[in-house]
Amino acid sequence: MLKSDAHILVVDDEESMREFLSIMLKREGYGVNVASDGAQALELLKENNYDLVISDIQMPRLGGFELLAQVMSRTPETAMIMITAFSSTEQAVEAMKQGAYDYITKPFKNEEIRLIVKNALERKLLKQENQELKKELGRRYSFGNLIGKSRSMQQVYDLIAKVAASRANILVTGESGTGKELVARALHYNSDRHEAPFVPINCGAIPENLLESELFGHEKGSFTGAIQQKQGLFEVANGGTLFLDEIGELPAMMQVKLLRVLQEREVRRVGGTRDIPVDVRVVAATNKDLEGEVASGTFREDLFYRLNVIRLALPPLRERRDDIPLLIEHFYQKLTGKKELHVSEKAMRRLLDYGWPGNIRELENIVERCLVLGQGEELSEDCLPANLVADSAGTEGQLSQIPDTGLDIDAYLGTIEKDILLKALDKTGGVRKKAAELLGISFRSIRYRLAKFGIEADGDEE
């Protein structure tokens, strides 16, 4: 939620407090109205929609508790923060039990208010997004975004239908761009957990020193910058599904801690002393060969077996070419709202012959490119990128069948992987970070892959 889009109501019988909060919040970019008590606040609530109400507890005419009850009954999506004196924190805790998001005790620090307001608005946005997703449940995630008539995709649909209602952890495997998060969402929204949150996190995108706090939360003062208590994503996902993308990038120490959570079904916040029970179904995803990682000692075997209760393997696009016309229609409709796109015979031949190293994500980007560069409602060969035309021209017959003498599949796939890495580095001037973004993988992943082939990159940036 952009600050300019957020509308806040400040309710306090002290004029100085109203002015102070109004000035500070407006400087932060929020839209602000003020009320001198709960009764005046109710009048404003009838006329305006507020994302957040900050209210004192002790006020004449209509106090904070009565206002909270009215807000929760009229517009439960509105977040509320209560203001109280230090000696009345028990009242504030009681207010949170009745639906308030958080409380602030007087005297308070400006930075504390800013952070609590920011978190309250972010939580409201997350709740709103979840509600919107639930409304679209039947349309979007009943396999609707998983497009394909190929036998391999029909097998994926069948397996999702069988295991969606299970409590078992699931490991989704497949190359980058094959739609692993779509599968995780389909599993969640077709399970009895669909009313609870679906919470995704990319394990390779968060610095190692912050990952534990993100997953398990932290207590106030547990480290520098921890100015208030924070729930981890396991707690946020309680009752629902936690999607751990790029699980193969999880550092060794975090693997140990995640294993404990999966075994005990409880978390302990950083700096905390008590264990918090959680009911979370974990769906993990990776584009790595985790068995190979286990064999090499970089991924814990016991954690692998905890995650790999049910394996759901997604086929790469090159192994389901019959689905390409369907996917093109789907992306065209998604991008334009129109149903029919004519694809020239030459363009379709190129698309069917191409190797698709970026899988479905790459195909969607190409459809979007052609809509920008093409003419009208036709996808022609002229709008296809040069590398696709060149690669598809040399793809036919590259491996039409397995030789009678056999095939070393690891060596063959290694050759292809190395070639793709070198092309990505060449395209990005040797900068590994940009090459990783180009290939849809994490920086840690491309560093590992390059080291595997002994490839050095110049001009790098961390």
C-alpha positions as CSV (number, residue, x, y, z in Angstrom):
1,M,0.0,0.0,0.0
2,L,1.4,3.4,-1.0
3,K,1.5,6.0,1.7
4,S,-0.4,8.4,-0.4
5,D,-3.2,5.7,-0.7
6,A,-3.4,5.1,3.1
7,H,-6.0,7.1,5.1
8,I,-5.7,7.4,8.9
9,L,-8.0,8.6,11.6
10,V,-6.5,9.9,14.8
11,V,-8.8,10.0,17.9
12,D,-7.7,11.7,21.1
13,D,-9.3,14.1,23.5
14,E,-6.0,15.9,24.0
15,E,-5.6,18.5,21.3
16,S,-1.8,18.5,21.5
17,M,-1.7,14.8,21.0
18,R,-4.0,15.0,18.0
19,E,-1.8,17.7,16.4
20,F,1.4,15.9,17.1
21,L,0.2,12.7,15.5
22,S,-1.4,14.5,12.6
23,I,1.7,16.5,11.7
24,M,4.0,13.5,12.1
25,L,1.8,11.1,10.0
26,K,1.3,13.7,7.2
27,R,5.0,14.2,7.0
28,E,5.2,10.4,6.4
29,G,2.9,10.9,3.4
30,Y,-0.4,9.6,4.9
31,G,-3.8,11.2,4.6
32,V,-4.9,12.1,8.1
33,N,-8.2,13.2,9.8
34,V,-8.6,13.9,13.5
35,A,-11.5,13.5,16.1
36,S,-11.7,14.7,19.7
37,D,-13.6,11.6,21.0
38,G,-15.2,8.3,19.9
39,A,-18.5,9.9,19.1
40,Q,-17.0,12.4,16.6
41,A,-14.9,9.5,15.2
42,L,-18.0,7.5,14.4
43,E,-19.5,10.4,12.4
44,L,-16.3,10.6,10.4
45,L,-16.3,6.8,9.9
46,K,-19.8,7.1,8.4
47,E,-18.5,9.5,5.8
48,N,-15.1,8.1,5.0
49,N,-13.2,4.9,4.6
50,Y,-10.1,4.6,6.8
51,D,-7.4,2.1,6.5
52,L,-6.2,2.7,10.1
53,V,-7.7,4.2,13.3
54,I,-5.3,5.4,16.1
55,S,-7.4,5.9,19.2
56,D,-6.9,6.8,22.9
57,I,-8.6,4.5,25.3
58,Q,-9.7,7.0,27.9
59,M,-12.0,9.6,26.3
60,P,-15.3,11.4,27.2
61,R,-18.7,10.6,25.6
62,L,-17.4,7.5,23.8
63,G,-14.2,5.8,24.9
64,G,-11.7,3.7,23.0
65,F,-13.2,0.3,23.8
66,E,-16.6,1.3,22.6
67,L,-15.1,2.8,19.4
68,L,-13.2,-0.4,18.8
69,A,-16.3,-2.5,19.1
70,Q,-18.1,-0.2,16.6
71,V,-15.3,-0.3,14.1
72,M,-14.9,-4.1,14.4
73,S,-18.7,-4.6,13.7
74,R,-19.0,-2.0,10.9
75,T,-15.7,-2.3,9.1
76,P,-13.6,-5.2,10.4
77,E,-11.1,-4.7,7.7
78,T,-10.0,-1.3,9.3
79,A,-6.9,-1.8,11.5
80,M,-6.9,-0.1,15.0
81,I,-4.0,0.9,17.2
82,M,-4.8,1.9,20.8
83,I,-3.0,4.7,22.8
84,T,-2.7,4.2,26.5
85,A,-0.7,5.4,29.5
86,F,2.1,3.1,30.8
87,S,0.1,2.2,33.9
88,S,-2.9,1.0,31.8
89,T,-1.2,-1.6,29.5
90,E,-3.5,-4.3,30.8
91,Q,-6.4,-2.4,29.1
92,A,-4.4,-2.2,25.9
93,V,-3.8,-6.0,25.9
94,E,-7.5,-6.5,26.4
95,A,-8.2,-4.3,23.4
96,M,-5.9,-6.5,21.3
97,K,-7.9,-9.5,22.4
98,Q,-11.0,-7.7,21.1
99,G,-9.5,-7.0,17.7
100,A,-7.0,-4.1,17.9
101,Y,-3.8,-4.6,15.9
102,D,-1.4,-3.2,18.5
103,Y,-1.0,-0.5,21.2
104,I,1.3,2.4,22.0
105,T,2.1,3.5,25.5
106,K,2.7,7.1,26.5
107,P,5.3,8.5,26.4
108,F,6.4,7.0,23.1
109,K,9.1,7.4,20.5
110,N,8.4,8.7,17.0
111,E,10.2,5.8,15.4
112,E,8.1,3.3,17.3
113,I,4.9,4.9,16.0
114,R,6.2,5.0,12.4
115,L,7.1,1.3,12.5
116,I,3.8,0.1,14.2
117,V,1.7,2.2,11.7
118,K,3.7,0.8,8.7
119,N,3.3,-2.8,10.0
120,A,-0.4,-2.3,10.6
121,L,-1.0,-1.0,7.1
122,E,1.1,-3.8,5.6
123,R,-0.9,-6.4,7.6
124,K,-4.2,-4.9,6.4
125,L,-3.0,-5.0,2.8
126,L,-2.0,-8.7,3.2
127,K,-5.4,-9.5,4.7
128,Q,-7.1,-7.6,1.8
129,E,-5.1,-9.5,-0.8
130,N,-6.0,-12.8,0.8
131,Q,-9.7,-11.9,0.8
132,E,-9.4,-11.0,-2.9
133,L,-7.7,-14.3,-3.6
134,K,-10.4,-16.2,-1.8
135,K,-13.1,-14.5,-4.0
136,E,-11.2,-15.7,-7.1
137,L,-10.6,-19.1,-5.6
138,G,-12.8,-21.1,-8.0
139,R,-11.7,-19.1,-11.0
140,R,-8.0,-18.6,-10.5
141,Y,-6.6,-21.5,-8.5
142,S,-8.8,-24.5,-9.4
143,F,-5.9,-25.4,-11.7
144,G,-7.1,-22.4,-13.8
145,N,-3.6,-20.9,-14.1
146,L,-2.0,-24.3,-14.6
147,I,-2.6,-24.6,-18.4
148,G,-2.0,-27.8,-20.3
149,K,-3.6,-30.8,-22.0
150,S,-0.4,-32.8,-22.2
151,R,-0.3,-36.2,-20.5
152,S,2.4,-34.9,-18.1
153,M,0.3,-32.0,-17.0
154,Q,-2.8,-34.1,-16.6
155,Q,-0.7,-36.3,-14.2
156,V,0.2,-33.2,-12.3
157,Y,-3.4,-32.2,-12.0
158,D,-4.4,-35.6,-10.8
159,L,-1.7,-35.6,-8.1
160,I,-2.7,-32.2,-6.9
161,A,-6.3,-33.3,-6.5
162,K,-5.2,-36.4,-4.6
163,V,-2.9,-34.6,-2.1
164,A,-4.4,-31.1,-1.7
165,A,-6.4,-32.1,1.3
166,S,-3.5,-33.9,3.0
167,R,-1.5,-32.5,5.9
168,A,1.7,-33.9,4.4
169,N,4.6,-31.7,3.4
170,I,5.1,-31.5,-0.4
171,L,8.3,-30.9,-2.4
172,V,7.7,-29.3,-5.8
173,T,10.6,-29.8,-8.2
174,G,11.2,-28.4,-11.7
175,E,13.4,-26.0,-13.6
176,S,13.1,-22.2,-13.2
177,G,10.0,-20.9,-14.8
178,T,7.9,-24.1,-14.8
179,G,5.2,-22.7,-12.4
180,K,6.2,-24.1,-9.0
181,E,4.5,-21.3,-7.1
182,L,1.3,-21.8,-9.1
183,V,1.3,-25.4,-8.0
184,A,1.8,-24.4,-4.4
185,R,-1.2,-22.0,-4.6
186,A,-3.3,-24.7,-6.3
187,L,-2.5,-27.1,-3.5
188,H,-3.5,-24.5,-0.9
189,Y,-6.6,-23.1,-2.5
190,N,-8.0,-26.6,-3.1
191,S,-7.4,-27.7,0.5
192,D,-9.4,-27.2,3.7
193,R,-6.8,-24.6,4.6
194,H,-7.9,-22.2,1.9
195,E,-9.6,-19.8,4.4
196,A,-6.2,-19.3,6.1
197,P,-3.2,-17.5,4.7
198,F,-1.0,-18.6,1.9
199,V,2.5,-17.2,2.7
200,P,5.3,-17.4,0.1
201,I,9.0,-16.7,0.9
202,N,12.1,-17.1,-1.4
203,C,14.8,-18.7,0.7
204,G,17.5,-17.5,-1.7
205,A,16.4,-13.9,-1.8
206,I,16.8,-13.0,1.9
207,P,20.2,-12.4,3.5
208,E,21.2,-15.2,5.8
209,N,21.4,-13.0,8.9
210,L,17.7,-11.9,8.4
211,L,16.2,-15.3,7.4
212,E,15.7,-16.6,10.9
213,S,13.9,-13.5,12.0
214,E,11.7,-13.6,8.9
215,L,10.7,-17.3,9.4
216,F,10.5,-17.5,13.2
217,G,10.1,-13.9,14.3
218,H,11.9,-12.0,17.1
219,E,11.4,-10.5,20.5
220,K,11.8,-6.8,21.2
221,G,15.5,-6.0,21.9
222,S,16.8,-9.3,20.7
223,F,19.2,-7.6,18.3
224,T,20.1,-4.1,17.1
225,G,17.1,-2.7,15.3
226,A,14.6,-5.1,16.9
227,I,12.6,-2.2,18.4
228,Q,9.4,-4.3,18.8
229,Q,8.2,-7.8,18.8
230,K,7.6,-9.4,15.4
231,Q,5.8,-12.5,14.3
232,G,7.6,-14.8,11.9
233,L,6.1,-16.2,8.7
234,F,5.4,-19.5,10.4
235,E,3.1,-17.7,12.8
236,V,1.6,-15.5,10.0
237,A,0.8,-18.7,8.1
238,N,-0.7,-20.5,11.1
239,G,-3.6,-22.7,10.0
240,G,-2.6,-22.2,6.3
241,T,0.3,-22.9,4.0
242,L,3.9,-21.7,4.0
243,F,5.6,-21.9,0.6
244,L,9.4,-22.1,0.8
245,D,10.7,-21.4,-2.6
246,E,14.3,-22.1,-3.5
247,I,14.6,-24.4,-0.5
248,G,17.9,-25.7,-1.8
249,E,19.4,-22.2,-1.0
250,L,18.7,-22.6,2.7
251,P,22.0,-22.1,4.7
252,A,23.2,-25.1,6.8
253,M,22.3,-23.5,10.2
254,M,18.8,-22.7,9.0
255,Q,18.3,-26.2,7.8
256,V,18.8,-27.5,11.3
257,K,16.3,-25.0,12.7
258,L,13.7,-25.7,10.0
259,L,14.0,-29.4,10.7
260,R,13.2,-28.8,14.4
261,V,10.1,-26.8,13.5
262,L,8.8,-29.5,11.1
263,Q,9.4,-32.1,13.8
264,E,8.0,-30.3,16.8
265,R,5.4,-28.1,15.0
266,E,6.4,-25.1,17.1
267,V,8.7,-22.1,16.7
268,R,10.8,-20.0,19.0
269,R,11.3,-16.4,18.1
270,V,14.9,-15.0,18.1
271,G,15.6,-13.9,21.6
272,G,12.5,-15.7,22.9
273,T,12.3,-18.3,25.7
274,R,9.0,-20.0,25.0
275,D,7.9,-22.3,22.1
276,I,4.9,-21.3,20.1
277,P,2.7,-24.0,18.6
278,V,2.0,-23.6,14.9
279,D,-0.2,-25.6,12.5
280,V,1.3,-25.0,9.1
281,R,1.5,-27.1,6.0
282,V,4.8,-26.6,4.2
283,V,5.2,-26.7,0.5
284,A,8.8,-26.4,-0.6
285,A,10.1,-25.9,-4.1
286,T,13.5,-26.2,-5.8
287,N,15.1,-26.3,-9.2
288,K,18.1,-28.1,-7.7
289,D,18.8,-31.8,-7.6
290,L,18.3,-32.2,-3.8
291,E,19.4,-35.8,-3.8
292,G,22.7,-34.7,-5.3
293,E,22.9,-31.9,-2.7
294,V,22.3,-34.5,0.0
295,A,25.0,-36.8,-1.5
296,S,27.5,-33.9,-1.6
297,G,26.7,-32.9,2.0
298,T,25.3,-29.4,1.3
299,F,21.7,-30.4,2.2
300,R,20.7,-32.3,5.3
301,E,19.3,-35.8,4.5
302,D,16.9,-35.8,7.5
303,L,15.4,-32.4,6.3
304,F,15.1,-33.7,2.8
305,Y,13.0,-36.7,3.9
306,R,10.9,-34.4,6.0
307,L,10.1,-32.2,3.0
308,N,9.9,-34.9,0.4
309,V,6.9,-36.7,1.8
310,I,5.2,-36.2,-1.5
311,R,7.1,-35.3,-4.6
312,L,5.4,-33.3,-7.4
313,A,7.7,-32.9,-10.4
314,L,6.9,-30.3,-13.0
315,P,7.9,-31.0,-16.6
316,P,9.9,-28.4,-18.5
317,L,8.2,-26.7,-21.4
318,R,10.3,-28.5,-24.0
319,E,8.8,-31.8,-22.8
320,R,5.2,-30.6,-23.2
321,R,5.3,-28.7,-26.6
322,D,1.7,-29.6,-27.3
323,D,0.7,-27.1,-24.6
324,I,2.5,-24.2,-26.2
325,P,-0.6,-23.1,-28.3
326,L,-2.8,-23.3,-25.2
327,L,-0.3,-21.3,-23.2
328,I,0.0,-18.6,-25.8
329,E,-3.8,-18.2,-25.9
330,H,-3.9,-18.0,-22.1
331,F,-1.2,-15.3,-21.9
332,Y,-2.8,-13.3,-24.7
333,Q,-6.1,-13.3,-22.8
334,K,-4.4,-12.5,-19.5
335,L,-2.6,-9.5,-21.1
336,T,-5.4,-8.1,-23.3
337,G,-8.7,-9.6,-22.1
338,K,-9.3,-10.8,-25.7
339,K,-9.7,-14.5,-26.5
340,E,-8.3,-15.1,-30.0
341,L,-4.8,-14.5,-31.2
342,H,-3.7,-15.6,-34.7
343,V,-0.2,-17.1,-34.7
344,S,1.4,-17.4,-38.2
345,E,2.5,-20.8,-39.3
346,K,6.2,-19.8,-39.4
347,A,6.0,-18.2,-35.9
348,M,4.3,-21.3,-34.4
349,R,7.0,-23.6,-36.0
350,R,9.7,-21.5,-34.4
351,L,8.0,-21.6,-31.1
352,L,7.5,-25.3,-31.2
353,D,11.1,-26.0,-32.2
354,Y,12.7,-23.7,-29.6
355,G,14.4,-25.3,-26.6
356,W,12.8,-23.0,-23.9
357,P,15.5,-22.7,-21.3
358,G,13.4,-20.2,-19.4
359,N,10.3,-22.4,-19.7
360,I,6.8,-20.9,-19.2
361,R,8.1,-17.6,-17.8
362,E,10.1,-17.1,-21.0
363,L,7.1,-17.9,-23.2
364,E,4.9,-15.3,-21.3
365,N,7.6,-12.7,-21.8
366,I,7.8,-13.4,-25.6
367,V,4.0,-13.2,-26.0
368,E,4.1,-9.8,-24.2
369,R,7.0,-8.7,-26.4
370,C,5.0,-9.6,-29.5
371,L,2.0,-7.7,-28.4
372,V,4.2,-4.6,-28.1
373,L,6.1,-5.1,-31.3
374,G,3.5,-6.9,-33.4
375,Q,0.7,-5.6,-35.5
376,G,-2.9,-6.1,-34.5
377,E,-4.1,-9.5,-33.3
378,E,-1.4,-11.6,-35.0
379,L,1.8,-13.1,-33.6
380,S,4.3,-13.3,-36.5
381,E,7.9,-14.4,-36.9
382,D,9.1,-10.8,-37.2
383,C,8.3,-10.1,-33.6
384,L,10.2,-13.1,-32.2
385,P,13.6,-12.4,-30.6
386,A,16.6,-13.1,-32.7
387,N,18.1,-15.7,-30.3
388,L,14.8,-17.7,-30.4
389,V,14.8,-17.8,-34.2
390,A,18.5,-18.8,-34.4
391,D,18.2,-21.4,-31.6
392,S,15.0,-22.9,-33.0
393,A,16.6,-23.2,-36.4
394,G,19.3,-25.4,-35.0
395,T,17.2,-27.3,-32.5
396,E,15.4,-29.7,-34.9
397,G,17.2,-33.1,-34.9
398,Q,19.5,-32.1,-32.1
399,L,18.4,-35.0,-30.0
400,S,15.5,-36.6,-31.8
401,Q,16.3,-40.0,-30.3
402,I,18.6,-41.7,-27.9
403,P,21.6,-43.2,-29.7
404,D,21.9,-47.0,-29.8
405,T,25.1,-46.7,-27.9
406,G,23.3,-45.0,-25.0
407,L,23.6,-41.5,-23.5
408,D,25.3,-40.0,-20.5
409,I,22.4,-37.8,-19.4
410,D,24.3,-36.0,-16.7
411,A,27.1,-35.1,-19.1
412,Y,24.6,-34.1,-21.8
413,L,22.6,-31.8,-19.5
414,G,25.8,-30.4,-18.0
415,T,26.9,-29.4,-21.5
416,I,23.6,-27.6,-22.0
417,E,23.7,-25.9,-18.6
418,K,27.3,-24.7,-19.1
419,D,26.4,-23.3,-22.5
420,I,23.4,-21.4,-21.1
421,L,25.5,-20.0,-18.2
422,L,28.2,-18.8,-20.6
423,K,25.6,-17.2,-22.9
424,A,24.1,-15.4,-19.9
425,L,27.4,-14.1,-18.7
426,D,28.3,-13.0,-22.2
427,K,25.0,-11.1,-22.4
428,T,25.5,-9.4,-19.1
429,G,29.2,-8.5,-19.5
430,G,30.3,-11.2,-17.0
431,V,28.2,-9.8,-14.1
432,R,26.9,-12.8,-12.2
433,K,24.1,-11.0,-10.4
434,K,22.6,-9.8,-13.7
435,A,23.1,-13.2,-15.3
436,A,21.3,-14.8,-12.4
437,E,18.3,-12.4,-12.8
438,L,18.3,-13.1,-16.6
439,L,18.1,-16.8,-15.9
440,G,15.5,-16.5,-13.0
441,I,17.8,-18.0,-10.3
442,S,19.3,-16.6,-7.2
443,F,22.8,-15.1,-6.9
444,R,23.8,-18.0,-4.6
445,S,22.6,-20.5,-7.1
446,I,24.5,-19.1,-10.1
447,R,27.6,-18.9,-8.0
448,Y,27.3,-22.6,-7.1
449,R,26.6,-23.5,-10.8
450,L,29.6,-21.5,-12.1
451,A,31.9,-23.1,-9.5
452,K,30.7,-26.5,-10.5
453,F,32.0,-25.9,-14.1
454,G,35.1,-23.9,-13.0
455,I,33.8,-20.8,-14.7
456,E,35.2,-17.4,-13.5
457,A,33.3,-14.1,-14.1
458,D,34.9,-10.7,-14.3
459,G,33.3,-7.4,-13.4
460,D,31.1,-9.0,-10.7
461,E,29.0,-7.2,-8.2
462,E,27.6,-8.6,-4.9
